[in-house]
């Protein structure tokens, strides 16, 4: 069976998508290339993506030797996991209540959620810092996790998704004697995995890459998150060993890339279904 020739419109779309992909991947490709170059080659006048002398082993050894890279990755995993679990546990019942239950304050709660989307962490950073300082909670996982335990974005995303779940399914569960908690656990959550996966990618990427808040509440390197540890690494390297710096950056960003590749299908499905059912 012969394949139909590509139309001019499809060729243009493929060209535009390819150009966009190369444009977005260029910094990452450059980072991988720089991580394998010696210091003298990085500052040479000629630009080449393929290292002339492969120095990956040396640069990665510096990255693991100057700071506790395993500790940074562990801190990032613990902080992101705790934030995500608390956010999902809080957001799902809230979104279910606003989407499927009738009560007087539903419109007010929806307005507060929309208002919460407009408030950045920078606006509340100072009072939060003062509160944690008075509680002697700085330099702790609690200080890194607590401000993000309630995500209005998660509530809004799940609200849009839950509105697409048939009401008849929930009414049938109530007729069978199932409680609202049971409906959430046995009906809502199993059907909401695409939305949960999509939000998980957003949450983990945002908090894994966050430098602003950890820089405020953490001064003890044992609680440093990956971006903050990268800042410590740059200070230890005097800021001029870019091969080792790119190797450390590659180590820190690689878990996010792998996580997205593994959850890509669910992520696209969750965003698409949420948009269609909103």
C-alpha positions as CSV (number, residue, x, y, z in Angstrom):
1,X,0.0,0.0,0.0
2,X,1.5,3.3,-1.1
3,X,1.7,6.2,1.3
4,X,-0.1,9.4,0.3
5,X,2.3,12.3,-0.4
6,X,2.6,15.0,2.2
7,X,0.6,18.1,1.6
8,X,2.1,21.5,1.7
9,X,0.2,22.4,4.8
10,X,1.4,19.3,6.7
11,X,5.0,19.9,5.6
12,X,4.8,23.5,7.0
13,X,3.3,22.2,10.3
14,X,6.0,19.6,10.6
15,X,8.7,22.1,9.8
16,X,7.3,24.6,12.4
17,X,7.0,21.9,15.1
18,X,10.6,20.6,14.3
19,X,11.9,24.2,14.6
20,X,10.1,24.7,17.9
21,X,11.4,21.4,19.3
22,X,15.0,22.3,18.3
23,X,14.6,25.8,19.7
24,X,13.4,24.4,23.1
25,X,16.0,21.6,23.2
26,X,18.9,23.8,22.3
27,X,19.8,24.8,25.9
28,X,19.6,21.2,27.1
29,X,21.8,20.0,24.2
30,X,24.3,22.8,24.9
31,X,24.3,21.8,28.6
32,X,25.1,18.1,27.7
33,X,27.8,19.2,25.3
34,X,29.4,21.6,27.9
35,X,29.3,19.0,30.6
36,X,31.8,16.9,28.6
37,X,34.3,19.6,27.8
38,X,37.5,20.6,29.5
39,X,37.8,24.1,30.8
40,X,40.2,25.2,28.1
41,X,37.8,24.0,25.4
42,X,34.8,25.8,26.8
43,X,36.5,29.2,26.6
44,X,38.0,28.5,23.1
45,X,37.0,30.8,20.2
46,X,35.5,27.9,18.2
47,X,32.0,26.6,19.0
48,X,31.5,22.8,18.7
49,X,28.8,20.7,20.2
50,X,30.9,17.5,20.2
51,X,33.8,17.7,22.7
52,X,37.3,17.3,21.3
53,X,38.4,15.7,24.5
54,X,35.7,13.9,26.5
55,X,35.8,15.1,30.1
56,X,32.5,13.7,31.3
57,X,34.1,11.5,34.0
58,X,36.2,14.4,35.4
59,X,33.3,16.9,35.4
60,X,30.8,14.4,36.9
61,X,33.4,13.4,39.6
62,X,33.7,17.1,40.5
63,X,29.9,17.4,40.7
64,X,29.6,14.5,43.1
65,X,32.7,15.5,45.1
66,X,32.2,19.2,45.8
67,X,28.6,18.9,47.2
68,X,26.5,16.0,48.5
69,X,24.6,15.4,45.2
70,X,22.8,12.4,46.6
71,X,21.7,14.4,49.6
72,X,20.4,17.2,47.3
73,X,18.4,14.7,45.2
74,X,17.0,13.0,48.3
75,X,15.9,16.4,49.7
76,X,14.3,17.3,46.4
77,X,12.5,14.0,46.3
78,X,11.2,14.2,49.9
79,X,10.1,17.8,49.6
80,X,8.3,17.3,46.3
81,X,6.7,14.1,47.4
82,X,5.4,15.6,50.7
83,X,4.1,18.7,48.9
84,X,2.4,16.6,46.2
85,X,0.8,14.2,48.6
86,X,-0.6,16.9,50.9
87,X,-1.8,19.0,47.9
88,X,-3.7,16.1,46.3
89,X,-5.2,14.9,49.6
90,X,-6.5,18.4,50.3
91,X,-7.5,19.4,46.8
92,X,-9.6,16.3,45.8
93,X,-12.2,16.6,48.5
94,X,-12.4,20.4,48.1
95,X,-12.9,20.1,44.3
96,X,-15.4,17.3,44.7
97,X,-17.5,19.3,47.2
98,X,-17.6,22.3,44.8
99,X,-18.3,20.3,41.8
100,X,-20.8,17.7,43.0
101,X,-22.3,19.0,46.3
102,X,-24.9,21.8,46.6
103,X,-24.3,24.3,49.5
104,X,-24.7,28.0,50.0
105,X,-21.0,29.0,50.0
106,X,-20.1,27.2,46.7
107,X,-19.9,30.4,44.7
108,X,-17.9,32.1,47.4
109,X,-15.5,29.3,47.6
110,X,-15.1,29.3,43.8
111,X,-14.4,33.0,43.9
112,X,-11.8,32.5,46.7
113,X,-10.1,29.8,44.6
114,X,-9.9,32.1,41.6
115,X,-8.6,34.9,43.8
116,X,-6.0,32.5,45.2
117,X,-4.6,31.9,41.7
118,X,-3.7,35.5,41.6
119,X,-1.6,35.6,44.8
120,X,2.1,34.7,44.2
121,X,4.3,33.2,46.9
122,X,6.4,36.4,46.8
123,X,3.6,38.4,48.3
124,X,3.4,36.2,51.4
125,X,7.0,35.3,51.8
126,X,7.8,37.9,54.5
127,X,5.0,37.0,56.9
128,X,5.6,33.3,56.4
129,X,9.3,33.7,57.1
130,X,8.5,35.7,60.3
131,X,6.0,33.0,61.4
132,X,8.4,30.1,60.8
133,X,11.2,32.1,62.5
134,X,9.1,32.6,65.6
135,X,8.2,28.9,65.6
136,X,11.9,28.0,65.3
137,X,10.9,26.0,62.2
138,X,13.5,27.3,59.8
139,X,16.0,24.8,58.3
140,X,13.4,22.0,58.3
141,X,11.2,20.0,55.9
142,X,8.2,21.6,57.5
143,X,9.3,25.1,56.5
144,X,9.9,23.9,52.9
145,X,6.5,22.0,52.6
146,X,3.9,23.9,54.7
147,X,3.4,27.0,52.6
148,X,2.5,24.9,49.5
149,X,0.3,22.3,51.3
150,X,-2.9,23.9,49.8
151,X,-2.8,24.4,46.0
152,X,-5.6,26.5,44.6
153,X,-4.4,25.5,41.1
154,X,-4.9,21.8,42.0
155,X,-8.4,22.6,43.3
156,X,-9.3,24.4,40.1
157,X,-7.9,21.7,37.9
158,X,-9.7,18.9,39.7
159,X,-12.9,20.9,39.8
160,X,-12.9,21.2,36.0
161,X,-12.2,17.5,35.7
162,X,-14.9,16.4,38.3
163,X,-17.6,18.4,36.5
164,X,-17.3,15.9,33.6
165,X,-18.0,12.9,35.8
166,X,-21.7,11.9,35.3
167,X,-23.9,12.8,38.2
168,X,-25.9,9.6,37.7
169,X,-22.9,7.6,38.7
170,X,-22.6,9.4,42.0
171,X,-26.4,9.2,42.7
172,X,-26.3,5.5,42.1
173,X,-23.4,5.2,44.6
174,X,-25.4,7.1,47.2
175,X,-28.5,4.9,46.6
176,X,-26.2,1.9,47.4
177,X,-25.5,3.5,50.8
178,X,-22.0,4.7,50.0
179,X,-20.8,7.7,52.0
180,X,-19.3,10.8,50.4
181,X,-15.9,9.7,51.6
182,X,-16.4,6.3,50.0
183,X,-17.5,8.0,46.7
184,X,-14.4,10.1,46.7
185,X,-12.1,7.1,47.4
186,X,-13.8,4.5,45.2
187,X,-15.3,6.5,42.3
188,X,-13.7,9.9,42.0
189,X,-10.1,9.1,42.6
190,X,-9.9,6.0,40.2
191,X,-11.5,8.1,37.5
192,X,-9.3,11.1,38.2
193,X,-5.8,9.6,37.6
194,X,-5.2,11.5,34.3
195,X,-5.9,14.8,36.1
196,X,-3.8,13.7,39.1
197,X,-0.9,12.7,36.8
198,X,-1.1,16.0,35.0
199,X,-1.1,18.0,38.2
200,X,1.8,15.9,39.6
201,X,4.0,16.9,36.7
202,X,3.2,20.6,37.3
203,X,3.7,20.4,41.0
204,X,7.0,18.4,41.0
205,X,8.6,20.5,38.2
206,X,7.6,23.8,40.0
207,X,8.9,22.7,43.5
208,X,11.9,20.8,42.2
209,X,13.1,23.9,40.4
210,X,12.1,26.4,43.1
211,X,15.0,28.5,44.4
212,X,13.2,31.5,45.9
213,X,11.6,29.9,49.0
214,X,14.4,27.4,49.9
215,X,16.9,30.3,49.7
216,X,14.8,32.2,52.3
217,X,14.2,29.4,54.9
218,X,17.3,27.2,54.5
219,X,20.8,28.1,55.6
220,X,21.8,24.5,56.6
221,X,23.2,22.6,53.6
222,X,21.7,19.4,54.9
223,X,18.2,20.6,54.0
224,X,19.3,22.2,50.7
225,X,17.1,21.4,47.7
226,X,18.7,20.7,44.2
227,X,18.6,24.4,42.9
228,X,20.0,25.7,46.2
229,X,22.6,23.0,46.3
230,X,23.6,24.0,42.7
231,X,24.1,27.5,44.1
232,X,26.4,26.2,46.8
233,X,28.2,24.2,44.2
234,X,28.8,27.3,42.1
235,X,30.2,29.1,45.1
236,X,32.5,26.2,45.9
237,X,33.7,26.2,42.3
238,X,34.3,29.9,42.3
239,X,31.8,30.2,39.5
240,X,34.2,29.6,36.6
241,X,34.3,25.8,36.2
242,X,31.4,25.6,33.7
243,X,32.0,22.0,32.7
244,X,31.5,20.7,36.3
245,X,28.6,23.2,36.7
246,X,26.8,21.9,33.6
247,X,27.4,18.3,34.8
248,X,25.8,19.2,38.2
249,X,22.9,20.9,36.4
250,X,22.5,17.8,34.2
251,X,22.3,15.5,37.2
252,X,19.7,17.8,38.9
253,X,17.5,18.1,35.8
254,X,17.7,14.5,34.6
255,X,15.1,13.2,37.1
256,X,12.5,15.7,35.8
257,X,13.2,14.7,32.2
258,X,12.8,11.0,33.0
259,X,9.6,11.6,35.0
260,X,8.0,13.5,32.2
261,X,9.0,10.9,29.6
262,X,7.4,8.2,31.8
263,X,4.2,10.1,32.5
264,X,3.9,11.9,29.1
265,X,0.9,9.9,27.9
266,X,-1.0,10.4,31.1
267,X,0.0,14.1,31.3
268,X,-1.3,14.9,27.8
269,X,-4.5,12.8,28.5
270,X,-5.1,14.7,31.7
271,X,-4.7,18.1,30.2
272,X,-6.9,17.2,27.2
273,X,-9.7,15.7,29.2
274,X,-9.7,18.5,31.7
275,X,-9.9,21.1,28.9
276,X,-12.7,19.2,27.2
277,X,-14.8,18.6,30.3
278,X,-14.3,22.1,31.8
